Amino acid sequence: MWKCLIIEDDRDNANYVADGFRELGHDAVVCYDGVEGLRRATSEPWDVIILDRMLPNHIDGLSILTTLRNLGKKVPVLVLSALTTLDERVRGLKLGGDDYLAKPFALMELLARAEALIRRSRSDESDRILEYADLRLDLTVPRATRYGKPIALQPRECRLLSYMMLHPEQTLTRAMLLGSVWGYQFNPQTNVIDAAISRLRQKIDGDHAPPYLIHTVRGAGYMLAARNQPSGNARGQT
C-alpha cells in the first residue's frame, strides 16, 4: 500500500484523484492549500506527492517542491498544472519535479504515472523481488517460481502477475487491469483479460497443491489471495 499526498486547491479534482488511489487500496491524504500542503509534505514520509502548480495562501506548488529538494527529500513528485507551455514544464522539472502532467488529465494516466514514479524510486534490488505465499517473482530477470519450481511466463503474463502481487488480497477490476497492464483507457469489449487470467491461473495454480492463489471475484474482477478452495477453475474457467 502506498501513502499518497495530494496537494490541490480544487476540491473536486483533489477528491477525484484521492478516490482513484483509494480504489486501488492506497492511503491518500488531501491538502487544499499550500501552507498545509508544505507542512504535511515536509513532516511525514510519502511514497508519492501529487502537487498542483498553482495554490492559494502565498505558497505555490513550485515553492513546496523547492523546499522539499532543499531539505533533501527524495519523494517522487508529480506536478499538475494548467500551465502547459514548454518553458513551464521545463521549469517544473528543473526545480525537482519527477513528472509533469497537464490539466485536464485522465485519472488512469495519473495513477499509472504515479505507479511508475514509485517503481523508479525503489531502486533497492530487494524491491525487485515480489513474494506472496509460496510464489516468488524476480522482476530483474524476470522469472517466477512456486515451491522453487520455475514457471514460464510470457511478458504480458509477467506484467499481469506483478500487478496482482503488488496489490495482494485486493479486488482488481477489469478497468484497473486494462489500464495498468494493457494501457487501455477504455474497454475494448473483448475477453482479453479473462483469457489472460485463465492462462496465468493454469500456470500458477493448475499443477500445484493448495493454497490456490488466483481467484475470480464474481461480478467485480480478480484477486490474488491464498485460499484452500479455488475460485473459478484452474484449467481455464473464469
TAHU-V347554 format. One record per pair of residues at least 24 apart in sequence whose ideal C-beta (glycine too) atoms are under 10 Angstrom apart, sorted by sequence separation. I is the first residue (numbers start at 0). GAP is how many residues later the second one is. D is the distance in Angstrom with one decimal. If there is no record, write none. Layout:
# TAHU-V347554
I/GAP/D, I/GAP/D
This chain:
# TAHU-V347554
0/24/5.9, 1/24/4.3, 2/24/4.9, 3/24/4.7, 4/24/5.3, 5/24/4.9, 6/24/4.8, 7/24/7.1, 8/24/6.1, 30/24/9.0, 31/24/8.2, 32/24/4.5, 33/24/7.1, 34/24/5.8, 36/24/8.2, 39/24/9.9, 40/24/9.0, 48/24/9.1, 73/24/9.5, 79/24/10.0, 136/24/6.0, 156/24/9.6, 158/24/10.0, 196/24/9.3, 213/24/9.5, 0/25/5.4, 1/25/7.0, 2/25/8.3, 3/25/7.1, 4/25/8.1, 5/25/7.2, 6/25/8.2, 7/25/9.6, 8/25/8.2, 31/25/9.5, 32/25/9.5, 33/25/3.0, 37/25/7.6, 38/25/9.9, 41/25/6.5, 79/25/7.1, 136/25/5.9, 155/25/7.1, 171/25/9.7, 196/25/5.6, 204/25/6.8, 0/26/6.1, 1/26/8.5, 2/26/7.7, 3/26/9.5, 4/26/7.0, 5/26/9.3, 6/26/8.3, 20/26/10.0, 32/26/7.7, 33/26/6.2, 36/26/10.0, 37/26/5.0, 40/26/8.0, 41/26/6.6, 48/26/5.7, 49/26/9.9, 50/26/5.4, 52/26/5.8, 53/26/9.4, 61/26/9.6, 68/26/7.2, 69/26/9.0, 134/26/8.3, 138/26/9.6, 155/26/8.0, 195/26/10.0, 207/26/8.7, 6/27/7.3, 20/27/8.9, 33/27/7.4, 36/27/5.9, 37/27/10.0, 40/27/6.0, 45/27/8.7, 47/27/6.9, 48/27/7.2, 49/27/8.1, 50/27/6.9, 51/27/7.9, 52/27/6.5, 53/27/6.9, 64/27/7.4, 67/27/9.7, 68/27/3.9, 136/27/9.6, 204/27/9.3, 205/27/9.3, 206/27/8.6, 8/28/9.1, 44/28/9.2, 46/28/7.4, 47/28/4.9, 48/28/4.7, 49/28/5.3, 50/28/5.3, 51/28/5.1, 52/28/3.3, 53/28/7.4, 64/28/10.0, 67/28/6.8, 68/28/9.4, 136/28/5.8, 192/28/8.5, 193/28/9.2, 204/28/9.5, 205/28/4.5, 6/29/8.2, 7/29/8.5, 20/29/8.7, 33/29/7.0, 34/29/9.8, 37/29/6.3, 41/29/6.2, 45/29/4.9, 46/29/7.5, 47/29/7.6, 48/29/7.3, 49/29/8.5, 50/29/6.7, 51/29/7.1, 52/29/7.5, 53/29/7.5, 61/29/7.3, 65/29/5.6, 66/29/9.8, 131/29/9.8, 134/29/9.8, 135/29/9.3, 136/29/9.8, 192/29/8.0, 200/29/8.7, 204/29/4.3, 205/29/6.1, 6/30/3.5, 33/30/6.3, 37/30/8.6, 40/30/9.6, 44/30/7.7, 45/30/8.6, 47/30/6.7, 48/30/9.3, 49/30/6.3, 50/30/9.1, 51/30/9.3, 52/30/5.9, 61/30/6.6, 64/30/5.3, 65/30/6.9, 79/30/7.9, 134/30/7.2, 200/30/9.5, 203/30/8.4, 204/30/9.2, 205/30/8.9, 5/31/8.8, 6/31/8.2, 41/31/6.9, 43/31/9.8, 45/31/9.2, 60/31/8.0, 64/31/5.2, 129/31/8.4, 200/31/6.8, 201/31/9.2, 202/31/9.5, 4/32/7.5, 17/32/8.9, 40/32/7.6, 62/32/9.3, 64/32/6.0, 77/32/7.2, 129/32/6.2, 131/32/8.5, 200/32/8.1, 201/32/6.1, 6/33/7.9, 16/33/5.9, 30/33/9.7, 41/33/9.9, 61/33/5.5, 64/33/9.8, 131/33/5.3, 134/33/9.8, 159/33/8.6, 163/33/9.2, 200/33/5.6, 201/33/6.0, 6/34/6.8, 40/34/7.7, 60/34/9.5, 61/34/9.0, 127/34/9.9, 129/34/9.4, 130/34/7.8, 131/34/9.6, 197/34/8.1, 200/34/8.3, 201/34/6.4, 4/35/5.9, 16/35/10.0, 52/35/7.6, 61/35/8.3, 77/35/5.9, 129/35/4.3, 132/35/8.9, 160/35/10.0, 196/35/8.2, 197/35/8.6, 200/35/7.6, 4/36/6.0, 13/36/8.5, 40/36/8.7, 60/36/8.8, 77/36/5.9, 129/36/6.9, 131/36/5.2, 155/36/9.5, 159/36/5.8, 163/36/8.4, 197/36/9.2, 200/36/8.9, 12/37/10.0, 75/37/9.6, 130/37/10.0, 131/37/9.0, 158/37/9.8, 159/37/7.6, 197/37/8.3, 198/37/8.0, 200/37/7.7, 13/38/8.1, 52/38/9.6, 75/38/7.7, 77/38/9.6, 129/38/9.3, 193/38/9.7, 197/38/4.4, 4/39/7.7, 12/39/8.1, 52/39/6.8, 77/39/6.3, 156/39/6.8, 159/39/9.3, 160/39/6.1, 196/39/9.5, 197/39/7.4, 4/40/9.9, 75/40/9.0, 76/40/8.1, 155/40/6.6, 156/40/9.7, 159/40/5.9, 163/40/9.5, 197/40/5.3, 2/41/7.9, 4/41/4.8, 50/41/9.1, 75/41/3.7, 194/41/8.9, 196/41/5.5, 2/42/6.8, 3/42/6.8, 4/42/8.9, 5/42/9.4, 6/42/6.8, 7/42/7.0, 9/42/7.4, 74/42/9.4, 75/42/6.2, 153/42/9.2, 156/42/6.6, 157/42/9.4, 160/42/8.9, 193/42/9.5, 195/42/9.6, 2/43/5.4, 3/43/6.3, 4/43/7.6, 5/43/7.8, 6/43/7.0, 7/43/8.0, 8/43/6.3, 74/43/9.7, 75/43/9.5, 118/43/9.8, 155/43/9.5, 156/43/5.2, 160/43/7.4, 193/43/9.6, 194/43/8.2, 1/44/8.4, 2/44/5.1, 3/44/5.3, 4/44/4.7, 5/44/4.6, 6/44/5.1, 7/44/4.3, 9/44/9.9, 52/44/9.2, 75/44/7.3, 155/44/9.3, 170/44/9.6, 172/44/8.8, 176/44/7.2, 193/44/4.5, 1/45/4.0, 2/45/8.3, 3/45/7.6, 4/45/7.2, 5/45/8.3, 6/45/5.9, 7/45/9.9, 8/45/7.8, 75/45/4.9, 153/45/8.2, 167/45/9.1, 171/45/8.3, 175/45/7.1, 176/45/7.3, 192/45/8.5, 0/46/8.7, 1/46/6.4, 2/46/10.0, 3/46/6.9, 4/46/8.3, 5/46/8.5, 7/46/9.9, 8/46/5.4, 50/46/7.6, 74/46/7.6, 75/46/9.7, 152/46/9.5, 153/46/9.3, 156/46/7.3, 168/46/9.9, 170/46/4.8, 173/46/8.9, 174/46/8.4, 175/46/9.5, 7/47/8.0, 8/47/5.4, 52/47/8.6, 73/47/7.1, 118/47/9.1, 152/47/7.8, 156/47/9.4, 169/47/9.6, 172/47/6.3, 173/47/5.7, 190/47/8.5, 6/48/6.8, 8/48/8.8, 48/48/9.8, 114/48/9.0, 117/48/9.7, 164/48/9.4, 171/48/8.8, 172/48/4.1, 173/48/8.3, 48/49/9.3, 49/49/9.9, 52/49/9.8, 150/49/9.4, 153/49/9.6, 163/49/8.6, 170/49/5.1, 171/49/5.0, 172/49/8.4, 47/50/8.7, 52/50/8.9, 152/50/6.9, 163/50/7.3, 170/50/5.3, 171/50/5.3, 47/51/9.8, 49/51/8.7, 51/51/8.8, 114/51/8.4, 151/51/7.3, 152/51/9.3, 169/51/9.4, 170/51/7.6, 171/51/6.6, 6/52/9.7, 8/52/9.9, 150/52/5.3, 160/52/9.7, 169/52/9.8, 170/52/5.5, 171/52/8.1, 7/53/9.1, 150/53/6.8, 160/53/8.8, 169/53/6.6, 6/54/6.9, 159/54/9.8, 168/54/6.6, 169/54/8.1, 170/54/9.8, 167/55/8.2, 168/55/7.0, 169/55/8.9, 143/56/9.8, 150/56/9.3, 166/56/8.8, 167/56/4.9, 168/56/4.9, 6/57/6.7, 145/57/8.9, 150/57/9.2, 166/57/7.4, 167/57/6.9, 168/57/8.6, 6/58/10.0, 145/58/6.6, 148/58/8.5, 163/58/7.3, 165/58/9.3, 167/58/8.7, 143/59/8.1, 145/59/8.9, 148/59/7.9, 163/59/7.9, 164/59/6.3, 49/60/7.2, 143/60/8.0, 163/60/4.2, 16/61/10.0, 49/61/9.9, 145/61/9.0, 146/61/6.7, 162/61/9.3, 163/61/9.7, 145/62/5.6, 146/62/8.2, 159/62/9.4, 16/63/8.5, 49/63/9.6, 145/63/9.9, 160/63/8.3, 49/64/7.0, 47/65/9.3, 48/65/9.4, 110/65/8.8, 114/65/7.0, 13/66/9.9, 47/66/5.0, 12/67/8.2, 46/67/8.6, 47/67/8.5, 107/67/8.0, 111/67/6.4, 145/67/8.4, 46/68/9.9, 47/68/10.0, 48/68/9.6, 107/68/8.7, 110/68/7.4, 111/68/6.3, 47/69/5.8, 110/69/7.7, 134/69/6.7, 4/70/8.3, 6/70/9.5, 9/70/9.5, 46/70/8.9, 47/70/5.5, 107/70/8.7, 108/70/8.4, 134/70/9.9, 46/71/5.4, 107/71/4.2, 111/71/7.7, 2/72/9.7, 4/72/9.4, 5/72/9.8, 7/72/6.8, 106/72/9.1, 107/72/8.2, 6/73/9.1, 47/73/8.0, 105/73/9.1, 111/73/9.4, 134/73/9.2, 3/74/10.0, 5/74/9.1, 46/74/7.8, 108/74/9.6, 133/74/8.1, 46/75/8.9, 107/75/9.1, 133/75/9.4, 107/76/8.7, 108/76/7.2, 134/76/9.8, 107/77/5.2, 132/77/10.0, 133/77/8.0, 106/78/9.3, 107/78/9.5, 132/78/5.9, 134/78/6.1, 105/79/5.8, 132/79/9.8, 133/79/8.7, 134/79/9.8, 132/80/6.2, 131/81/7.2, 22/84/9.7, 25/85/9.3, 20/86/9.7, 19/87/4.8, 23/87/6.8, 16/88/9.2, 18/88/8.8, 19/88/8.1, 22/88/9.1, 25/88/9.1, 20/89/9.4, 25/89/9.8, 134/89/8.5, 12/90/8.0, 16/90/6.8, 19/90/7.2, 20/90/7.0, 23/90/9.7, 12/91/9.0, 15/91/6.6, 19/91/5.5, 23/91/8.7, 132/91/8.9, 134/91/9.0, 12/92/9.4, 25/92/9.9, 131/92/6.4, 132/92/8.9, 133/92/8.5, 9/93/9.0, 16/93/6.5, 20/93/7.7, 131/93/8.9, 132/93/4.3, 12/94/10.0, 15/94/9.7, 16/94/8.5, 19/94/9.2, 131/94/7.4, 132/94/9.9, 16/97/9.2, 3/107/9.8, 3/110/7.2, 1/112/7.9, 1/113/8.4, 3/114/9.2, 1/116/6.2, 24/141/9.8, 25/141/9.2, 23/142/9.7, 24/142/6.0, 23/143/6.7, 24/143/9.3, 24/144/8.7, 25/144/9.8, 24/145/4.5, 23/146/7.5, 24/146/8.9, 22/147/9.5, 24/147/9.3, 22/148/9.5, 23/148/8.6, 23/149/9.8, 22/150/8.3, 22/152/9.6, 23/152/6.8, 22/153/7.7, 19/156/10.0, 23/156/8.7, 1/164/9.7, 0/165/9.8, 0/166/8.8, 0/169/9.1
